[in-house]
Amino acid sequence: MACRQLWASRAASYLRISVFNRAFSTVLKDLKYADSHEWVKVDGNSATVGITDHAQDHLGDVVYVELPEVGATVTQGEGFGAVESVKATSDINSPVSGKVVEVNEELSSSPALVNSSPYNNGWIIKVELSDNGELNNLKDSDQYSKFCEEEDSNH
């Protein structure tokens, strides 16, 4: 048991090195962020999209995720689905334009993955990018953290 706790402690220490916390929300350095609190991770011409830790924290417990169909076209800044929580329903806007090539089917039976693992198991869609230049319209981790801090201080 002590071994497991030591390993978990080391893993947590490692994670603190690769992420940083501000205003109690985790923001990952290698992602891009939209003002509407979606994140995108780009790998070549493919992009994985989800909602941020900040967004899931404000939503509360997610009970349903409305997913688009594979093959659907998404446009930067426009809605493609919704997240329903015990508090509210919120549209999900796409941070990039392109074609949906995969949806996270696990969210149908386990929508709470959006809460417990917003940047990993709680991803929502994967998109084949139509315009990599759009990434310049998004915030990096530092800009997004500052944006969240300002937004929270205004509420």
C-alpha positions as CSV (number, residue, x, y, z in Angstrom):
1,M,0.0,0.0,0.0
2,A,2.8,2.4,0.9
3,C,4.4,1.7,-2.4
4,R,1.3,2.6,-4.3
5,Q,1.0,5.9,-2.4
6,L,4.6,6.7,-3.1
7,W,4.0,6.0,-6.8
8,A,0.9,8.1,-6.9
9,S,2.7,10.9,-5.1
10,R,5.5,10.8,-7.7
11,A,3.0,10.7,-10.5
12,A,1.3,13.8,-9.1
13,S,4.6,15.6,-8.8
14,Y,5.4,14.8,-12.4
15,L,2.0,16.0,-13.5
16,R,2.5,19.3,-11.7
17,I,5.6,19.8,-13.7
18,S,3.8,19.3,-17.1
19,V,0.7,21.3,-16.2
20,F,0.1,24.4,-14.2
21,N,-2.9,25.6,-12.2
22,R,-4.4,29.0,-12.1
23,A,-7.8,29.8,-10.6
24,F,-8.1,26.2,-9.7
25,S,-8.4,25.0,-13.3
26,T,-5.8,23.0,-15.2
27,V,-4.5,24.4,-18.5
28,L,-2.3,22.2,-20.6
29,K,0.6,23.9,-22.4
30,D,0.5,22.0,-25.7
31,L,-3.1,22.8,-26.5
32,K,-4.8,25.8,-28.2
33,Y,-8.0,27.4,-26.6
34,A,-11.1,29.2,-27.8
35,D,-12.7,32.0,-25.9
36,S,-15.8,29.7,-25.6
37,H,-13.7,27.3,-23.5
38,E,-13.0,24.5,-26.0
39,W,-9.5,23.1,-26.4
40,V,-7.9,21.6,-29.5
41,K,-4.8,19.4,-29.8
42,V,-3.4,19.3,-33.3
43,D,-1.4,16.4,-34.7
44,G,-0.5,17.1,-38.3
45,N,-3.9,17.5,-40.1
46,S,-5.9,15.9,-37.3
47,A,-7.3,17.8,-34.3
48,T,-8.9,16.5,-31.1
49,V,-11.5,18.7,-29.5
50,G,-13.0,18.9,-26.0
51,I,-14.1,21.3,-23.4
52,T,-11.6,22.8,-20.9
53,D,-11.3,22.0,-17.3
54,H,-12.5,25.6,-16.6
55,A,-15.7,24.9,-18.6
56,Q,-16.4,21.6,-17.0
57,D,-15.8,23.1,-13.5
58,H,-18.4,25.8,-14.2
59,L,-20.9,23.4,-15.7
60,G,-20.9,20.9,-12.8
61,D,-21.6,17.3,-13.2
62,V,-22.1,16.4,-16.9
63,V,-25.1,14.1,-17.5
64,Y,-25.3,14.1,-21.3
65,V,-23.2,15.0,-24.3
66,E,-24.8,15.7,-27.7
67,L,-22.4,14.5,-30.3
68,P,-22.4,15.3,-34.1
69,E,-22.4,12.6,-36.7
70,V,-19.1,11.3,-38.2
71,G,-18.7,13.0,-41.6
72,A,-20.4,16.3,-40.4
73,T,-18.7,19.5,-41.2
74,V,-17.7,21.8,-38.3
75,T,-16.9,25.5,-38.6
76,Q,-14.6,27.5,-36.3
77,G,-16.7,29.4,-33.8
78,E,-19.9,27.6,-34.6
79,G,-21.8,25.0,-32.5
80,F,-21.6,21.3,-33.2
81,G,-23.1,19.8,-30.1
82,A,-24.0,20.4,-26.4
83,V,-23.1,19.4,-22.9
84,E,-25.9,19.0,-20.4
85,S,-25.1,19.2,-16.7
86,V,-27.1,19.2,-13.5
87,K,-26.8,23.1,-13.7
88,A,-27.3,24.0,-17.3
89,T,-27.0,23.0,-21.0
90,S,-24.2,24.6,-22.9
91,D,-23.4,24.6,-26.6
92,I,-20.1,23.3,-27.7
93,N,-18.4,25.4,-30.4
94,S,-15.7,24.1,-32.7
95,P,-12.3,25.8,-32.3
96,V,-11.4,24.7,-35.8
97,S,-13.1,24.0,-39.2
98,G,-13.1,20.6,-40.9
99,K,-14.8,17.3,-41.1
100,V,-15.6,15.1,-38.1
101,V,-13.7,11.9,-38.5
102,E,-14.4,10.4,-35.0
103,V,-16.7,11.0,-32.0
104,N,-16.1,9.8,-28.5
105,E,-18.8,7.2,-28.3
106,E,-17.8,6.5,-24.6
107,L,-19.5,9.8,-23.7
108,S,-22.9,8.3,-24.5
109,S,-22.6,5.9,-21.6
110,S,-20.1,7.8,-19.5
111,P,-20.7,11.6,-20.0
112,A,-18.9,12.3,-16.6
113,L,-15.6,11.6,-18.4
114,V,-15.9,15.3,-19.5
115,N,-15.6,16.1,-15.8
116,S,-13.1,13.6,-14.6
117,S,-10.8,13.7,-17.6
118,P,-11.5,16.8,-19.8
119,Y,-8.2,16.6,-21.7
120,N,-7.8,12.9,-22.1
121,N,-10.7,10.4,-21.9
122,G,-13.3,13.2,-22.1
123,W,-12.4,14.4,-25.6
124,I,-15.5,15.0,-27.7
125,I,-14.6,14.9,-31.5
126,K,-11.7,14.4,-33.8
127,V,-11.6,16.6,-36.9
128,E,-9.7,16.5,-40.2
129,L,-8.6,20.2,-40.4
130,S,-9.5,22.2,-43.5
131,D,-7.5,25.3,-42.5
132,N,-4.5,25.1,-40.2
133,G,-4.2,28.9,-40.3
134,E,-7.3,29.1,-38.1
135,L,-5.1,28.0,-35.2
136,N,-3.7,31.5,-35.1
137,N,-7.1,32.7,-34.0
138,L,-6.9,30.6,-30.8
139,K,-5.2,31.3,-27.5
140,D,-2.1,29.6,-26.1
141,S,-2.1,28.3,-22.5
142,D,-0.8,31.6,-21.0
143,Q,-3.3,33.7,-22.9
144,Y,-6.2,31.3,-22.0
145,S,-5.2,31.3,-18.3
146,K,-5.2,35.1,-18.2
147,F,-8.6,35.1,-20.0
148,C,-10.1,32.8,-17.5
149,E,-8.8,34.8,-14.6
150,E,-10.2,38.0,-16.0
151,E,-13.5,36.3,-16.8
152,D,-13.8,34.9,-13.2
153,S,-12.9,38.3,-11.6
154,N,-15.7,39.9,-13.6
155,H,-18.3,37.5,-12.2
